[in-house]
Amino acid sequence: MQPKSFDLQQRRPWEPRTLSATPIAEEFVDIAYQEQLQHRRKRNEQEGKRTRTNTTERRTVGALVLDVLAHQLTEEDPGGLSIRLDTNWLRGNHPRPIAVNTGVRDRLTDLSATGWLLVNKGNNHGKGQLTTISAGPRLTCIAQEKGLSIGDIQRDLAHTNEVFLSRRSVVGDKVERVRVQFQATKETEVLRAQVQKLNHLFASTEIAQLGSDNLPIDLSRRVVHRSFMDGRFDRGGRLGGSAFWLNLRKDRRRQDLILREEAIAEVDLVAALPAIAYGLEGRTMWDDPYSPPSLDHVPRGPLKTAFVTFLWAQFNRRHGRFPSEVSLELPKELTYAQVYDAQCRHNQLIAHYLGAESPRGSELMWHESEIIIDATLRCYDQGFPALPIHDALVVPVSCAKAATKALSDAFISRLKVSPMITHQSFGREAQHA
């Protein structure tokens, strides 16, 4: 994982493939569409402009209001959805859902003015805050009036083969992640076909929720994409997107999720990025890489984040510092340089990966993404489903042993050494309630 200081604000992204599944939801979208259109006409009249509509406008409105509603219906603390509004994303030559277009900005303006959405604008890049959207009073009122539920909302699973490429750009004192347009090649077409295959497998997976008394899980969100970094297709590459299991709170996933009429197990690579670094050096990682013996009085959590920070940032002995969430958990007398030196001594074989002049985090993440995708496909090839979460697989509890072997085999196939893997099972095998 990237350290938190490098991440965009962690919110579930808007799913522009959201559609109405019932006539009631269609009526809901019609009301939103007409009210935002009426507001835009008044706004344009005041500015002496003509109001033009197009075939994608209603699709965009529907995807916005229905996905926000789905989020409100399925989250205890719904907060907001993140949404990108930069032209590069809204208009670029990359494949994108119909609802994504430069008109999204106008749709947000008018849906906000009419009370359908609450819009908190951000700068959409780097360390800044993403724009977020959440339910406005009008949306909540009409949804309640019509009695809408999560069953009235569905997702379009066609053309789900998105591959993104970005690079980091320094603008003033800010580091921004800028999306890079790229020409189709044999390599990119293979990557798109792989993502398409995964999404078809996820779409056909038998997934349910245990019990009817709990808050519903939005099981129709099953689309992933791959996001590559540093302007290269061998950097980054993790599966991301709005697929529900990527954003579902851990306790809800473990208590409520059912795969193939069974409770779930989670199969994890132990210390995935350090293990991969050791593997690239031809060695198996046997000890906990995050916790040097000399720092045995320090909690593992902040030491882990410190280690990951060193993978993603160049070490600076004089001016280097940790993210604030790490510093607050470390003893005050323990310095940035002392933690770095202790972790380098503890991990001598891979010390050159830590604080490198050209940081190695995105390289290690690419290997991790390749291993997890390979393991996921091995599980499906063996006849059971697997939902990938960064460095782990969620599988039916009866398949935990087979999934452990699939993950181990994928790791060995790539790095020629064995990984450390743990698995946990949650609850008894459960039938549909």
C-alpha positions in Angstrom: 0.0 0.0 0.0 1.0 3.6 -0.4 1.4 5.6 2.8 -1.7 7.7 3.6 0.1 11.0 2.9 0.5 10.0 -0.8 -3.1 8.8 -1.2 -6.0 10.7 -2.5 -8.8 11.1 0.0 -10.1 7.6 0.7 -13.7 7.7 -0.5 -15.5 5.3 -2.8 -15.4 6.7 -6.3 -18.6 7.6 -8.3 -19.7 4.6 -10.4 -20.9 6.2 -13.7 -22.3 2.8 -14.9 -25.3 3.2 -12.5 -28.7 2.7 -14.0 -32.3 2.4 -12.9 -33.6 -1.1 -12.5 -37.3 -0.4 -12.1 -40.0 2.0 -13.4 -40.0 3.7 -10.0 -36.3 4.5 -10.3 -36.9 5.8 -13.9 -39.5 8.2 -12.5 -37.0 9.3 -9.8 -34.4 10.0 -12.5 -37.0 11.9 -14.7 -37.8 14.2 -11.8 -34.1 15.0 -11.2 -33.4 15.5 -14.9 -36.3 17.9 -15.4 -35.6 19.9 -12.3 -31.9 20.4 -13.1 -32.8 21.2 -16.7 -35.3 23.8 -15.7 -32.7 25.4 -13.4 -30.1 25.5 -16.2 -32.6 27.2 -18.6 -33.2 29.9 -16.0 -29.5 30.3 -15.5 -28.8 30.5 -19.2 -31.6 33.0 -19.8 -30.1 35.3 -17.3 -26.8 35.1 -19.1 -28.3 35.3 -22.5 -27.3 31.8 -23.6 -29.2 29.1 -25.3 -29.9 25.8 -23.5 -28.8 22.8 -25.4 -29.4 19.2 -24.4 -27.9 16.0 -25.7 -28.5 12.3 -25.5 -26.0 11.7 -22.7 -27.5 14.3 -20.3 -30.2 12.1 -18.8 -27.7 9.2 -18.5 -25.3 11.4 -16.5 -28.0 12.7 -14.2 -29.3 9.2 -13.6 -25.8 7.9 -12.8 -25.1 10.7 -10.4 -28.4 10.7 -8.4 -28.8 6.9 -8.3 -25.2 6.1 -7.3 -25.4 8.7 -4.5 -28.7 7.2 -3.4 -27.2 3.7 -3.4 -24.4 5.0 -1.3 -26.8 6.5 1.2 -28.9 3.3 1.4 -25.9 1.0 2.1 -23.6 3.0 4.3 -24.0 3.7 8.0 -22.0 7.0 7.7 -22.4 7.7 4.0 -20.2 10.8 3.8 -19.7 11.4 0.1 -18.5 9.8 -3.1 -15.4 11.1 -4.8 -15.6 12.3 -8.3 -12.9 13.5 -10.8 -13.7 16.7 -12.7 -10.5 17.4 -14.6 -10.9 17.6 -18.4 -8.3 14.9 -18.8 -10.6 12.5 -17.2 -13.9 13.8 -18.5 -12.9 14.2 -22.2 -9.7 12.2 -22.8 -9.5 9.6 -25.6 -9.6 6.8 -23.1 -12.6 4.4 -23.1 -15.1 5.6 -20.5 -18.8 5.0 -19.6 -21.5 7.1 -21.4 -22.2 9.1 -18.3 -18.6 10.5 -18.2 -18.4 13.6 -20.3 -17.6 17.3 -20.0 -21.2 18.0 -19.1 -20.8 16.4 -15.7 -19.7 19.8 -14.3 -22.9 21.4 -15.4 -25.0 18.5 -14.1 -23.4 18.9 -10.7 -24.0 22.7 -10.7 -27.7 22.3 -11.4 -28.3 19.3 -9.3 -26.6 21.1 -6.4 -28.7 24.3 -7.0 -32.0 22.3 -7.0 -31.1 20.4 -3.8 -30.5 17.0 -5.3 -26.8 16.8 -4.5 -24.4 18.4 -2.0 -21.2 19.1 -3.8 -17.9 19.8 -1.9 -15.4 20.9 -4.5 -11.7 19.9 -4.3 -8.7 20.1 -6.6 -8.9 16.4 -7.6 -5.1 15.9 -7.6 -2.2 14.6 -5.6 -2.4 15.4 -1.9 -5.4 17.6 -2.3 -9.0 16.8 -1.6 -11.2 15.2 -4.3 -14.5 16.7 -5.1 -17.2 14.8 -3.2 -20.9 14.5 -3.8 -23.6 13.4 -1.3 -27.4 13.3 -1.1 -29.2 16.6 -0.9 -32.5 17.1 0.8 -34.5 16.9 -2.4 -32.9 13.6 -3.4 -33.7 12.2 0.1 -37.3 13.5 0.0 -38.2 12.0 -3.4 -36.4 8.7 -2.7 -38.4 8.3 0.5 -41.6 9.4 -1.2 -41.2 6.8 -3.9 -40.0 4.1 -1.5 -36.8 3.4 -3.4 -34.5 0.6 -2.2 -31.1 -0.8 -3.4 -33.0 -3.3 -5.5 -34.2 -0.4 -7.7 -30.6 0.3 -8.8 -28.4 -1.7 -11.1 -25.0 -1.3 -13.0 -24.1 -1.6 -16.6 -21.4 -4.3 -16.8 -20.7 -3.9 -20.6 -17.3 -2.6 -21.8 -15.6 -2.9 -18.5 -12.0 -3.0 -19.7 -10.5 0.3 -18.3 -6.8 0.7 -17.9 -5.4 4.0 -16.7 -1.9 5.4 -16.8 -0.7 8.3 -14.7 2.5 10.2 -13.8 3.5 12.4 -11.0 3.9 16.1 -11.7 5.2 18.8 -9.4 3.2 22.0 -9.5 4.6 24.6 -7.1 4.9 22.9 -3.7 2.3 20.3 -4.6 2.7 16.8 -6.1 -0.1 16.0 -8.5 -1.0 12.7 -10.2 -1.8 13.5 -13.9 -3.5 11.0 -16.1 -1.5 10.2 -19.3 -3.1 9.4 -22.6 -1.6 6.5 -24.4 -1.8 4.8 -27.8 -3.2 1.3 -28.0 -0.6 -1.4 -28.4 -0.5 -5.2 -28.1 0.5 -4.7 -24.5 -2.4 -2.4 -23.6 -4.9 -4.6 -25.4 -3.7 -7.6 -23.4 -4.2 -5.6 -20.2 -7.7 -4.5 -21.3 -8.6 -8.1 -22.1 -7.4 -9.2 -18.7 -9.5 -6.6 -16.9 -12.5 -7.4 -19.1 -12.1 -11.1 -18.2 -11.9 -10.4 -14.5 -15.1 -8.2 -14.6 -17.0 -10.9 -16.5 -16.0 -13.4 -13.8 -17.0 -11.1 -11.0 -20.3 -10.3 -12.7 -21.2 -14.0 -12.8 -20.0 -14.8 -9.2 -22.7 -16.0 -6.8 -22.6 -13.3 -4.0 -25.2 -12.7 -1.4 -25.6 -11.1 2.0 -26.4 -13.0 5.2 -29.6 -12.0 6.8 -32.1 -9.3 5.9 -31.9 -7.2 9.1 -28.5 -5.7 8.4 -27.8 -2.6 6.3 -27.8 -3.8 2.6 -24.5 -4.3 0.7 -24.5 -2.8 -2.8 -23.7 -6.1 -4.4 -24.2 -4.8 -8.0 -21.0 -2.8 -7.9 -18.5 -5.4 -9.4 -16.3 -3.5 -11.8 -12.6 -3.0 -11.4 -9.9 -1.3 -13.4 -6.1 -1.2 -13.4 -4.3 2.0 -12.6 -0.6 2.2 -13.6 1.8 4.8 -12.4 5.0 6.7 -13.3 4.0 6.7 -17.0 4.8 3.0 -17.2 2.9 -0.2 -17.5 5.3 -2.0 -15.1 4.6 0.4 -12.2 1.6 0.3 -10.0 -1.2 -1.6 -11.7 -3.4 -2.4 -8.7 -7.0 -3.2 -9.2 -9.2 -0.3 -8.2 -12.6 1.1 -8.9 -16.0 1.1 -7.2 -16.3 -2.7 -6.8 -18.1 -3.1 -3.4 -15.5 -5.4 -1.8 -12.7 -2.8 -2.3 -14.6 -0.3 -0.2 -16.7 -2.5 2.2 -15.8 -2.1 5.8 -13.9 -5.1 7.1 -16.3 -6.0 9.8 -19.3 -5.9 7.4 -17.4 -8.0 4.9 -16.5 -10.7 7.4 -19.9 -10.8 9.1 -22.4 -10.4 6.2 -20.8 -11.5 3.0 -21.6 -14.9 1.4 -19.8 -16.4 -1.5 -21.3 -19.5 -3.2 -23.7 -19.9 -0.2 -20.7 -20.0 2.3 -19.2 -17.7 4.8 -15.9 -16.2 3.7 -12.2 -16.7 4.4 -9.5 -14.1 3.7 -6.1 -15.3 2.4 -3.3 -12.7 2.8 0.3 -12.3 1.7 2.2 -11.4 4.8 4.0 -8.0 4.4 3.5 -8.2 0.7 5.8 -5.4 -0.6 8.8 -6.3 1.6 8.2 -10.0 0.7 8.3 -9.1 -2.9 11.5 -7.1 -2.4 13.1 -10.1 -0.8 11.9 -12.3 -3.6 13.5 -10.0 -6.2 16.7 -10.6 -4.3 16.2 -14.4 -4.5 15.4 -14.8 -0.8 12.3 -15.8 1.2 11.3 -13.4 4.0 11.1 -15.2 7.3 11.0 -12.4 9.9 8.6 -9.5 10.4 10.3 -6.8 8.3 8.6 -3.9 10.0 9.7 -4.5 13.6 13.5 -4.3 14.2 14.5 -5.9 17.6 16.0 -2.6 18.6 12.6 -1.0 18.3 10.6 -3.8 20.1 9.1 -1.2 22.4 7.4 0.6 19.5 4.0 -0.4 18.2 4.1 -2.3 14.9 1.4 -0.2 13.2 3.4 3.1 12.9 6.6 1.1 12.1 4.8 -0.6 9.2 3.7 2.8 7.9 7.2 4.2 8.3 8.6 1.2 6.4 6.1 1.8 3.5 7.0 5.5 3.6 10.6 4.6 2.9 9.6 2.5 -0.1 7.7 5.5 -1.6 10.0 8.4 -0.8 13.6 9.2 -1.0 15.4 9.3 2.4 16.6 12.7 3.6 18.6 12.4 6.8 18.5 16.1 7.5 15.0 17.2 6.4 13.1 13.9 6.2 9.9 13.5 8.2 7.1 11.1 8.7 3.4 11.7 7.9 1.7 13.2 10.9 -0.3 10.0 11.7 3.0 8.1 12.1 4.8 10.8 14.2 1.9 10.9 16.6 2.2 7.2 17.4 6.0 7.1 17.7 7.9 7.9 20.9 8.9 11.6 20.8 12.6 10.8 21.2 12.6 8.5 18.2 13.7 10.3 15.1 13.0 9.7 11.4 16.7 8.8 10.8 16.8 6.4 13.8 13.8 4.5 12.5 15.3 4.4 9.0 18.7 3.1 10.3 17.0 0.4 12.5 14.9 -0.9 9.6 17.8 -0.9 7.2 19.9 -2.9 9.7 17.0 -5.3 10.2 16.5 -5.7 6.5 20.1 -5.6 5.2 19.3 -7.6 2.1 16.7 -5.1 0.8 18.1 -1.9 2.5 18.7 -0.4 -0.9 14.9 -0.5 -1.5 14.3 1.9 1.5 14.6 5.6 0.9 16.0 5.0 -2.6 16.9 8.0 -4.8 14.3 6.5 -7.3 11.7 5.2 -4.9 10.8 1.5 -5.4 7.2 1.4 -4.1 5.4 1.5 -7.5 7.7 -1.2 -8.8 6.9 -3.5 -5.9 3.2 -2.7 -6.2 3.3 -3.8 -9.9 4.6 -7.2 -8.9 2.0 -7.4 -6.2 -0.8 -6.6 -8.6 0.4 -9.2 -11.1 0.6 -11.9 -8.4 -2.9 -11.1 -7.0 -4.5 -11.1 -10.5 -2.7 -14.4 -11.4 -3.9 -16.0 -8.1 -7.5 -14.7 -8.7 -7.6 -16.3 -12.1 -6.1 -19.6 -10.8 -9.0 -19.7 -8.3 -11.6 -19.3 -11.0 -9.8 -21.8 -13.2 -10.1 -24.3 -10.3 -13.9 -23.7 -10.0 -14.3 -21.3 -7.1 -14.6 -17.5 -6.9 -12.1 -15.1 -5.4 -12.5 -11.4 -4.8 -9.1 -9.6 -4.8 -8.3 -6.9 -2.3 -4.8 -5.5 -3.0 -2.6 -8.2 -1.4 -5.4 -10.6 -0.3 -8.2 -12.8 -1.7 -11.7 -13.2 -0.3 -13.0 -16.8 -1.0 -15.6 -19.2 0.2 -14.5 -20.7 3.5 -14.3 -24.2 2.2 -11.8 -23.0 -0.4 -9.3 -21.4 1.9 -6.7 -24.1 1.5 -7.0 -24.2 -2.3 -6.8 -20.4 -2.4 -3.7 -20.4 -0.2 -2.0 -22.7 -2.7 -3.1 -20.6 -5.6 -1.7 -17.5 -4.1 1.5 -19.3 -3.1 1.9 -20.7 -6.6 1.4 -17.3 -8.2 4.0 -15.8 -6.0 6.5 -18.6 -6.7 5.8 -18.5 -10.4 6.8 -14.9 -10.5 9.6 -14.7 -7.9 10.9 -18.3 -7.6 10.7 -18.2 -3.8 7.9 -19.0 -1.3 5.8 -16.4 0.4 4.4 -16.2 3.9 0.6 -16.5 3.8 -2.0 -16.4 6.5 -5.7 -17.1 6.2 -8.7 -16.5 8.5 -12.1 -18.0 8.3 -15.2 -16.1 9.5 -18.3 -17.8 10.9 -19.6 -21.3 10.0 -20.6 -22.2 6.5 -23.8 -20.3 6.1 -26.8 -20.8 4.0 -29.0 -18.0 2.7 -31.2 -16.7 5.4 
